[in-house]
Amino acid sequence: MVKAGSKSEKTPGRRWVKPLGLLVGVSLLALVCAEMGIRMFWPVGQTILQPDESLLFAPIPDSAHILFMSERVGGERVIVRMNEHGFRGPAPDESRRRPRWMVFGDSFVMAENVSYGATFGARLEERWQGRVEVLSSGVTGYGPDQVLLRMEQQIPRYKPDGVVLVLCSYNDLGDMIRNHLVDLGDDGELVRLQPTVAPDEVDWFRRHMENSRKPGLVRLWNTHKRLRRLGLPPRPDATQIADYLRAAREDYRAHVELGETVVHGLLRDIYDADVAIYPEWPSSEYKRRLLPRVLEKIRELCDAHDVELICVVAPGGLDMDPNSWLAIEPKRYPSHRRDRLSQVFEDACSQVEIPVLNLFPHFEPVREQGLYVGALDIHWNAAGMDLGAKTCVEFMAGLGLLAAPDSGD
């Protein structure tokens, strides 16, 4: 007979302690591994942009995030990583064994919709067969005015041999109006302004930065909920263009007539419909006068540092992509010309004596082959970036800037 209080009587009450402890330990270990895996390999819910006193906003060095493409255009998930210098791609080669070229521009250069190897900058380096180092310093949402300021910071630091400036003939003209960084003086010369970013814009950046610091599993769950709410975007109609025209008038009035310096809509993509459709409008004429003055400062900066400079004009999807949902109805807007915006940029570059490659006539014969993301996305896809890089390399070789690479695709 077993005595009361003996060891065998206590065993049934404790038989689940070790398995339960093991289960808890394994669960905690799995959570830790999942958290580490998300932080290292799947930067969901993070951000790569932060407010900047000089540039309005700028990339965060050593940051990463995931761009979730719309299901309408394939639903790809692209991991975008910024190196310690705030560029996509490799860090600068300190040995300077090759000529160094830097590529500046907006989202057409940053190219978050593709892996780095398919971006315009990476394709340039590949097309030059690795004989040229290419640093890709594009920033989503930048206009030529912000590019000028970024170049003033980076050209003295990285000392490139040459610069390729990609100009987006979709919204780059309006960006300069909305940013309030520059204006035209009474003598027609460029005037630097000191804008302030609207509090709601600053809060948007800070909120995303705060969310980036949350645990990875929390960010994963929040992103899952957000993506479920998005659904498919509605197909816009012709009133979308009317909205762009109204926005152009309002932005012009705020910047020129009212002299506002509070910046709103930093990451808005607003088609320069006024210039493309009604070139005689005051807003269109102002943009055409402002652009050469900004480009002139960029050319003077490059000249001062003995840096070669070329411009590449990249048409937006609305004017080039046959599958764009933002097509303009000829009956409603008969004065619209698909090549007008690209021609405005080409003329501005020529006016200030910058060698310019307008990609519109090179893309036009093959536009049906699919060079853009499509639907509501106005950016070029991997095929468009590669064709742009191939054409740019041929253009540069024709100028004698670099030795022509071996033939072949």
N, C-alpha and C positions, 0 to 999 in steps of 0.2 A: 504494500500500500504506500502511495506517495504522500509525504507529509505536506500539510498546508503551507503555502508560501515557498514551496520548492521551486527550482529553476525551470522545471518542465511546465509548471503552471503559468509562468510569465512568458514563455515562448510564443504561444498563439497570439498574444496582444502585440508582439513586436515583429512578427514575421514579415510585415510589409514595409518596415522602416528602411531596410537596405535597398529593396527594389524601388521604393518611392524616391529615396535619395539619389539612386542611380538615374532614374528617369528625369528628375529635376536637373541633375548635373549634365546629362546628355542634352536636355532641352536648352539649358543655358549655353552650353558649348555650341549648339547649332545656331542659336541666335547670335552669338558672338561671331561665328564664322560667316553667317549671312551678312551681318553688319560690315565686317571687314571686306567681304567680297563686293558688296555694293559700293563701299567707299573706294576700293581699288579699281574695280573693273566696270561698274555700272553707275555712273554719277547722276542718277535720276534725281530730279528736283533741285539741282544746283544751278548756279548762274555764273556767267562769265563776264558780266558788265557791272560797273559801279559808277557812281557820280564822280565827276572830275571838275575841279575849279576852273581849269583852263579850257578843257575840251568838251565840257558839259557832261560827257560820260566817256569811259574808256575801258578797255579790257582789263580783267583782273589777272595778273601773272600767276602761273601755276594753277589755273582753274580749269574746270571742265563741266560740261553739261550734255544732255541728250536732246537732240531735236527730233520730235515726233512728227514725221511727215503725215499729211492727210491721207486717209484711206483712199480718197479719190485719185491720188497720184501714186499709189503703191504702198503707202503706209510704212515706209522704211524708218528705222531708228538709227540716227547718225550720232555717234559720239564725237563731240567737238572738244579738243584739248588745246589749251593755250600754254606755251612754254614759259619759262621764267622771265622772258623778255616781253611777254604779252603778244606773241605771234602764234599763228598756227604753223606747225611744221618744226623742223630741226632748229636748234639754237644756232646763232652765228658761229662760223668757223673762225676761231681765234688765230689760226695760222695764216689765213688769207692766201691760201694756195691757188685760188681761182679768182677771176674777176667777180665782184659782188654787185648784184643788181637788187634793188628793192621794188616791190610792187605795192602801190598805195591805191586805196579806193574804198568802196563801201561793201555791201553784202555780196556783190558780184565777185569780189576778191576774197572776202572771208569765207564765202561759199559753205555755209553750214549745212546745206542740203546734200553734200557728198563727203566722203572720206577725204582726208588731206591729199592723198595721192592723185585724186581726180580734179583737184582745184586748178584754177588758171595758173597760179604761181608754180605749183608742182609740175604741171604740164609744160610750162616754159622751161624749167630746169631739165626735164626729161627730153624735151625737143632739142635742147642744146647739148644733149648726150652727156650731161653731167660736167661739162667744161665750164659752166657758169654757176656760181652760188646765187640762189634766189631766196630772198627773205620776203615773206608774204605779210605785209602790215595792213591789210584791209580790216575795216571795222564796220560791222553791220550798222546801218542807219546814218553813216557819216555823209555829209555833203562836202563839196570842194573846199569850203571855208574851214571845216574841221580838219580836212586832210592837210591844208596849208599849215595849220597849227601843229599837227602831229609831225609833219615833215620838219618843221623848225626845231622840234625836240629831238628827232631821231637822226636826221642827216649828220649833224655834228658828232653824234655819238657813234653811229655805225659806219660812217664814212664810205658810203657805197660809190662804186664807179659810175653807176647809172640808175635811173629811176624810170619805171613804167607806171604812169598814172592812168588808171582805168576810170573813165567818166561814164556814169550811167545816164543815158538819155531817156530816162523815165521820170525821175523825181529829183535829180541833183539840183536843178534850178530852184525849185521850191524849197529845198532844204536850206539854202542860203537865206531865204526870206524868213523861214520859221525859226532859225537858230539865233537870229539877232546878233550874230558875231561881227558882221561887217555891214557897211552901208556905203553909199556914194555921197561924197561931199558936193558942195556947190560947184566946184571946179571939175567934177566928174571923176576925181581920184578916190581910191579906196580909203575908207575910214574904219578903224577898229572900234568896236563897241564893247561894253562890259555888261553882258546880260546876266540875269538871274534865272535859275530854273524854278518853275512853278512848284510849290510845296507838294502837290499831288504826284508830280513826276518824281521828285526826290523820294517820296514815301514808297513809290512803286519799286524803285531800285533797292531801297533799304529793306523792304519787306521780302523781296526775293533773296537778298543776302542773308537775312535772318533765317529764312526757311532753309537755306543751304546748310546752316549749322545744326539743323535738327537731325536726329538719328536717321540713318539710311532707310530703315524699315518704315519709319513714319513718312519719309519723303516718297517712298515707293507707293504706299497706300494712298497718300494725298494725290499723287500723280494719276494713279489708277482711277480714282473718283473723278478727277478733272477730265480725263480723256473720255470717260463714259458719258459725261454731260455734253461734250462738244458735238458729237454726231457729225453728219455731213453738212457742209456749208450750203446755204441756199444759192441758187443760180441768180446772179444779178441781172437786171435789165438795163435799158438805156438810161434810166434815171441815175444810175451810178455815175455816168459821165457828167450829168448835170450837177451832182454833188461835188465832183472834182472842180468844176468850173466855179461853183459858189465858194468853195474853199480857197481857190486861187485869188478871187476878189477879196475875200475877207482877210487872208494872210497879207496881201499887198497893202490893204488899208491899215491894218494893225502896225505893220513894219514901217511903211513910208509916210502915210498920212497922219497917223496918231503917234508914231515914234515909240511904240511899245518895246520894252526890252525884257519882258517876262516870257520865258520859253515854255511852250506847250507842245505836246505831241512829238516827242523826240524820236520815237521809232515808228511814226506813221509813214506809210507808203502812199503818197498822193500823186497821182499822175499829173504832169504839167500840161493839163488839158488846154489852158489858156494859150500857151505858146503853140501847141500842136494844132489848135483849131482856129483861134482868133489872134493871130500875131500882131494885129493893130491895137489890141487892148493895152492900156497903160501898164498893167502888171507884166505883160509879155515884153514890152519894150524895155521896162526896167530890168528884167532878168537878163535880157540880151546885152544890156550895157554893163551889168554887174559882173557877169561871168568872165569877160576878158580881163577885168581888173584883178580878179582873184588869181586867174591863171598867170597873169603878168608877175605877181608877187612870187608865185611858185617858180617861175622861170628865173627870176632874179635870185632867189634863194639857191637854186641849183647852180647858177652861174657863179655865185659867190664862193661856192665850195667845189667848183670845178667838177660838177657832176653832170653827166649826160642826161637829157630828159626827152622822153617821148610820151605822147598821150594816145590812149586807145579808147575809142568811143564805142560803148556796148549798148545796142538798142535793147529796150525792155520788151517783155513778152507781149504787151498790148499791141505794139506796132509791128512785131515780127512773128509771133506765135500764131499759126492758123487755128490752134485749138484753145486759144485764150477765151475765157468767159467774158472778158472785158472789151470785146470788139466794139468798135464805134460804127453806128449806123450811118452810111453815106447819105441817105435821104434826110436824116435829121441834122447831120453836120457835114454838109457838102464841102466846106472849106478845109476840112481835115486832110492833112497829108501825113502818111505813115513815116516818111523819111525826114519830116521837118525838124524834129527835135535833134536827131543825129546830125543834121546839116548845121543847126545852130551851134552845136559843140565844135564841129569841124571848122566852121568859120571863125569862131572865137579863138581857137588854137592858132589858126593861120594868121589871125590879126596880130597876135603877140609873138609870132615866129617860133612856135613850138611844132616840131614834126608831129604829125597826127595821122593815125590810122583809123579811119571810119569803117567799122565792121559791117555797117548796114549793106553796102553793095556786095560784100563777100558772103553774107548770110542769106541775102534775098534769093539767089538761085537755088538754094538747098533748104529753104525754110520748111518745106513739107516733110523733110527727113526727121524732124523732131529734135530741136536744139534747146527747148525750154521745158521746165517742169510741167507746165500746163495748168488748166483750170484757173484758179484765182492766183496762182503763184507766177510772178512775172520774171523769175530768175532763170538764167540758162542752166541746163543740166550738164552732166559730164561730157556729153557729145558737143554741146555748145562751147564749153570751156576748152576742150581739146582743139576744136576748130579755131577758136579765138587765139589760142597759144600758137598753133601752127602758122596762122596768118601773121601773127605778131613777129615770130622768129624770121619769117621771110621778109617782112618789112624792115626789121632791124638789120638784117644782112644786106638788104638793098641800100641802106643808108651807110653801110660800112662801119657800123658800130661794133660788130663782132664778126669773126670769121664765120662764114656760112657752114652750118652742120652738114654732115653727109646726107645725101638725098635718101628718100624713102620714108614711109609712114611707120 
